[in-house]
Every structure is written in C-alpha cells, then in structure tokens.
C-alpha cells in the first residue's frame, strides 16, 4: 500500500467516522490541538485502524506522532512491516 | 410547604414520537404492538413487542454524544428535548440555573451484550470502542443527559424495576418540596432491542397471542395470557410552584402525592397489601380521599397474577367510589423501567384534553376485575385528580397523585 492510499483511507475515516471537517486535514495539522482528537476518540481510531489496516496501534509507538503527516508515515511504515 | 408542579413533558413511545402523536393514539385507542422478526430468530417464546423506531440523531447531536448514548438514551434524549422545549427551558437557562435529574432505568443489556460479543470476536477489550462503557452502565441515561444538557444539580439513575420511572418522579417531588432543588428533570427510559428482553421472555411472562398482536395486551381481561414488552422514554420537568410562576411557565399539573412500599415477600409475585399501602400513602401525602380521585391509571400489565392482585387492592380502596380505571398498557404494552413516567405523561394528556383513554381489549372481566369500573372505550371526562400505580419485581411499589392546578 502506497502512502497516498494510506492518506486516502485515513482521511476518509477521520471525516466519515470521527467527523472531523475535511478542510482541517493537512500534513502539519496537530492531532490533538488542531483536529481535536482526544483520548476517547483515539480509542475509536485504534479500532478503525485495526479494521482497515490489520494491525494494532501500540501507544508507545505513538509517542512522537504529533501531526497528521507523522500519523500517515506511522501507518504506512507499519503496513510495510 | 413548597408545592411541586409539572411545567414540561415529552414522550417517545410506540404510540408516537411526540406529545401530539401520542395524544391522538391515546384518544383513538390505537395499539403500538406488533411482531419483531428478530425475536423469532433469537428463540423468544413470544415475539410480541411495542414497536419503537430508533431516532436519527446524526446532525442533531455531535459524535461524542451519539457514541456514548445507548438505545434507551436516544429515546430519553428525544423525550427530554421535547419536555425542555415544552417547559420553555433552553440551553441558556440551563447554563445559568441549577437543574437536576432523576431518571428511571434498570438495564442497558444491548450495549453490554454487543460489547461482550466484540471482545469474544477479537479477544481484545479495546475493540469495544470508546462508547461501550458509557452505554453499558445502568446510569447511562442520566450520565449522558446531564452531559448533553450541561446539568449541574442532583444527578442519578433510579433502578427499581418496573416502578423506576414512578419513583424517579417521587424523588424529584421530595427534593423540590424539601428545598434542595427548584427544577428537576424526571423520567424513565426502556430499551426495546431483542437483546434486552430475552431473560424476561424466558420466565414465560409474555403473551403468546401472536395471531392478533394488537389484542395481545389485555389488562384485567379474563382471557389475558401475559404482558407484551415495550419501551421508549418519557420525561417530565418538575418545578417548584412559585419558581414556575416567576418564570412565567405554563403549569400542566401538580405532583401532589407520592407513596411507596415494599411487599417484603416473593421476588416476582405482586401483593394487594403492598400496592394498597403505596396508594394510601400517595393519597395521604396529597391530602385527598378515594372519592376525590377522578381516574386511576392502573399498573395492570396483562399478567394473570399481577392484574388480579391490583384489582383486589383497587376494589378494597375504591370499590365504593366506582372510580374510572384504565391500563394504558393495553395499547403500549409494558414499558417497564419507563412506564411509571410515561403513564404520568399519558394521564396528563388525558387531563389536559378531558378524556380517559381506553383499556382496549377488556372484553370479559374475571372474578376480580368484575367489581371495577374499567373503561374500555374512550370517554369524555373532566379529570381534576388522578392516581397512577407502578409496581415492580422485588415487591417495589410506587403511586403518584397528580392534581390539576386551580
């Protein structure tokens, strides 16, 4: 799966399931501050990622993931593994 | 003594999705009962149920609110939004004034079962998602409504089986009367999913008259064979009388008396003595005599024993008065945790529109109900004072006396 495919899938569930406005979805957008993703939303994102990409997000691997661009990279790398 | 009045009400049930629809159904004697195919598939002995449509809340509530709401919470939101609007209370008022909530609810089985199924499938509790815990607890209705409506007063769920909604109103009355709150949202909610009622069906309590679903619930009738489960939600806004007058609110009725008791006996079998104690206490609290009661909304659920015991206690207390009686459960089925609140809404609608809704399907009395004045066709009738009964498993009894404000 290419990074572009990851972006498309992630953006789709952020808009459709987490109900984040599409115009906020930029590479530099901060997950918490700009997109308003809180700890409960993140539980649902873990569930959606497992259903869409077939792996489980480990909290310790997310320590340095602050922006949406970094989140795309994290998922793309995990999918490659 | 501080008087307590009702200044708003809302309803979402198998008789309609709002006060207007429900008023028409009550007057027409329309049943809300049908067969649920999912219950046949699941292995129910009886597939009969009140049919309640799930409300569409996308675009009405934000995602976080929707994710945390269980089925019965959705119904409770609809009923409470209508009740607050009816009372002239908006979000600005709620932001500036302390309002409490007592709501009857005694299960959230669908949420629990679905979360369990997810865990079994994935062997991972996180896959239940973020809403499961907030949907699964018994207090799911009050925890969600208090968050959605930003409430800052007393906040708790009342779990008292099929008397939950009635006790919630009784406690709202006591909190306001005693000066602890000026406004309390009271009500009852009941889930209707096939996942919620299997164990109740399992003890053979439900009617199996499936050939004509609208005839299945027949309280006090000789040929009754069990109750029909149902659900939805009902909300009443209770308010201190002077507070309501100062606010310029329309006063619907006065909550004049609350009576309660426990049978101290069998877990499922009702008692004529216990229910009579609750009724006597409610009338004493309201300062009325049996002869003052213009209408009784009976608990009668269409079970063999329950209706017989209630008929005995009604005969003992009201036999000489020939008081008009009906059980609206003939139309709604048994709305369980919600019933004690919904039947106050139904009775208030009768009081406001001067009619008594019929105990449909009451065709032949049995040896107990033959003494009672059971209304089986809609009649025009002025109601100044009425009594509403609610009884539940474990022998919990609640009775409320409601008066027209003069």
Interface residues (C-beta under 8 A of the other chain):
Chain A: X18 X19 X40 X41 X43 X44 X46 X47 X50 X56
Chain B: X62 X63 X64 X67 X122 X124 X126 X127 X129 X130 X131
